[in-house]
Amino acid sequence: MKILPSSLGSHLAGGVTTLATCWIVTRTDDQRFGFTDHDRKLIIDGVECQPENGLSASAMAAGPELATGGGDVAGSLSGPALTAGDLEAGFWDGAEVAVYAVNWTAPEDNILLRRAHIGEVAREGQTFRAELRGLPHVLEASQGRVFTRQCDADLGDTRCGVDLTSPAYRGTGTVSTALDGITLLVSGLSGFDEGWFTGGRFSVTDGDWAGFASEIASHRLEDTNARIVLWQAPPALLDAATAVEVAAGCSKSLATCRDKFSNALNFRGFPHMPGTDFVLSYPSRNTGENDGGALAN
């Protein structure tokens, strides 16, 4: 239940109101930004809400019971806090949005209306539209164990236990050449075997796109360079000498866990789980197939 501040309640009960909407966005890197549909700056919860982006929001729809509701917010890419490059790089994906109703003549009179997360973002020229997903959307995500032959842990998390800060599993280098949006030649990684970083994580650590990260589609050796192909392209071609960091990848198989990471004791899959061929099989008279013995040794 929301408790309306008495001063704001008195204002709403009057014949004329001076209301504005403010959005405070907390990105996954813990940076906070404020925006408002008012024509001047407002300070809410210690965050300056800037008017440059000219935001406007649709009505937030609430789903029945715990169904995911939502809405969207649209604006222009005109302020320094929100740029086309940041949107393209995914810096705003999954950010938390707190929506406030504010008396702009007395910004301390405000109330938190709702919280949401940024979903799909569409951009056209210098305008954008961001989907706001209600908090119940978190309940739609898969939770708990996944029963599969492959490991369901994330490489390096507490369930996996692999130390990705180890020099054996992490390397640093610099971009020699950006062949296209997703293909890079990187120097400084010649000490690692081909394919070592396939499925791993690529991060930019300096330059204009510091903070951009993508999963690595493939890692090959090419002369003295590593040829890195990314699943997601950075917003622009990376300049030569841009510093990057790469982390080892895992195929999620027991063989990789055992041979590459010496971590078979922490393998979180079920490699001997019978497949559909066994589930759909039927008894036969062939000798040895129905002796009650182990399916895998």
N, C-alpha and C positions, 0 to 999 in steps of 0.2 A: 504494500500500500504506500502510495506517495503522500507525503505530508507537505501541503502547500504553505510556504512562509506567509505569515500574517500580512506582512507589508505587500507582498505580491498579490495575495488574495484581495486586499483592499483595492489595489490598482485594477485588478480584473473586474471588480464589482462596480467600478466607476463607469461613467458614460463614454469616456475616451481612453484608449489604451495606446501605449507606445512600446510595442513588442517587436522583438527580432529573434531570429534563430541563430544559434551558434553551434558549430561542430568542432569538437576537439578530437583529433585523430592521433592515436598512439600506434606507431609503426612497430613491426616486429623487432627492430633494432632499438626500441625504447625511446626513439625521438618523438617529441610531441609537437603538433602543429595545430593552430586554430584558424577557423574560417567563419565568416558571418555573412548573412544577406543584408546587413545594415550598411550604410554608406560611410561609416567611420569605424575606427578600431575600438574593440571592446576587450576588456580583460576578464576572463572567466577562469576560475580555478587556477590562477597564477599563469595562465597562458594567454598571450596576445592573439586575439581572433582578428584576422586581417580581412578587409573587404575587397581586395584586388581581384579575386577570382569570380566575383559576381555569381555566387552559388544560388541555385534554386532547387528545391526538393519536391518530389511528388509525395502524395499521401502515403503513409506507411500502412500497409495492409497487415492485419493480424489473422493468422490461420486458426482454424478450430482446434481447441485443446492445445496440444504441443506441436501442431503442424508449423512448419517454417513460414513466417510472414516476412515482409520486407517492403522495399521501395527503392527509389534511386535518387541520386543527386547529380545535377548537371552544372557545368560552369566552364570557364575559359582558362586557358593555360597562360595567364598573364602575370601571376605573382611569382616572386622568387622561391617560395616554398614548394610550389607544385609545378614541375616542368615535364615536358613531353618525354625527355630522356628518363626521368625517374619512373614514370608510368611504364614505359617500354621495358625498363630493367626489372620491373616487378618489385620495386622497393615498397610499394603501397599494398601489395597483395596480402590479404588476410589481416590488414590493420584493424584495430578496434576503434569504433566511432561512438562518441558520447554526444547526444543531441540535447541541447538546452534551449528552453524558452527564457528570454531575457527581457527585462524592462530596460531599454537602452538609455533611458534618462537616469537610471540608478542600477547599473549592472550587477550590484550585489544582490538585487532582487531577481533571482533566477531559480529555475527548477530543472532537474535532470528528467527529461521526458522518456528516453529509452537509450539502450545500447545496441549496437549492431556491429557487424564485420563487413569489410569491403569484399565483394565477390568479383564478378566479371566487370572489367573496365573496357569501354569502347571509346575510341578516339577518332575524331574526324577533323583534320586541320588543327586549328587552335582551340577546339572545343572538346569536351569529354563528358562521358556519362558513366557514373559508377553505381553498380548495384549494391544496395545495403541489405544484408541478410540478417534476419532476426536471430537472437541467440539460440533458439531451439534448433537451428540447423546443425549445431554441434552434436545434438543427439542422434543425427542421422549418420554420423561417421561410425565405421566399424570399431568395436571395442573388444578387448580381450584377445585370447589366443586365436590364431588361425591354423587350422590343421591342414598342413600341406607338406610335401616332401622337401620343399625349400625352407630355409630359415626365415622366421618372421620378425627377427630383431633387426634394428638399424645398426649398421656397422659403427662401432665405437660407443654405442649407448651402454647403460649399466647392465643390461641383460646380455649383451655381446661380450663386453669386457676388453675388447682390443683397444690398446692405447694408440690413437691416431696421431698423437703428438710425437711419437717415436720417429726418428729420422728414417727408419726402414719403411714407414708407411706414408710419409709426407715429404714433398719436395718443393723447392722454390726455384723460380727461373724468371726469365724475361722474354717477352714476345720478340722474336726476330722478324717475322713477317705475318701479317694477317692476309691470308690468301683470299678469303671471302668472309662473309658474316659469321660462319661457324667453324671454319678451318684455320688453324693457327700453327705456325712453326715456333716452338719454344726452345730456347737454349737453357742449359743448366740442369737438364734431366737425363743426361746420357748415362748416368750410373744406374738407371732402372731398366729392367727387362721390358721388352715390347709387350703391351697389353696390361702392364702392372696397374695403370690408372684407369683402364676401361671400366665404366660403371661408377667411377669415383666422383669427386667434387672438384670443380675448378672455380677459383676465386680470384678476383682482381683486387690487388692490395694497394695500388696507388693510381694517380692520374684522375681524369675526369669521371671514370666509371668505377672508382674504388667502392667495394661493397657488392658489386655484381657477382652473381654466382650461378653456375649451371652444372648439371650432371654431364659427365663425359661419355660421349657415345663410343669413341674408339681412341686408342693410343697406339701409335706406331713409331718406329725409329726411322729416321730419314737423315742419313749422313750424321752430322754432329747434333742435330736437332730432334726434338720429339714432335711428331705431327699429331696434334690434338684436334679432334672433331667434337663439337659441343652439340647437345640436344637443343639448346636455346641460344640464339645469337644475342650478343650485347647490342645496345641501342645504336651503336656506331662502330666502325672498324677500330680496333685497338691500335694505338700508336706503337711503333717500334720502341723497345726498351721499357714498355709497361711491365711492372713487376706483378707476378702472379704466384699463386700457391695452389698446389694440387694434392689431393689425398687419394690413397689407394682405393680401388673398387673391389667389390665382392659380388660373385655370381650367385650367392645365397645357397650354393650346393655344399654338401658335406665334404666333398673332395677339396674344394677351395678353402673351406674353413680349416681343414686338417693340414693341407699341404702348404698353403700360402700364409696362414696366420697361426698355425699350431694351436688351434683353439677349439678342437673337436669336442672337448668337455662342455663347452658353452653353446654348442650348436642347438638352435631352437626350432628345428624342423623335425620331421618324421620320415627319414629317408627310406624306411622299409614299409611304409604304408602301401597296402595293396592298391593297384591301379584299377581302372574300370574294366580292364580285360579279365581280372580275377573276379571282380564283383559280378560280372555278367556271365562268368563261366558256369559250367554244370558238371556233375559227376560223369566220369568216363571209365571205361574198363582198362585203360592203359596202365601198365604196371608202374608203380612208383609215384603216381600223381596224387594218390589219395591215402597215403600212409600215415598222415597226421604229423609229419615232420615239419621242421621249421622252414618257412618260406625264404628266409635270408640268414646267412651265417655271419 
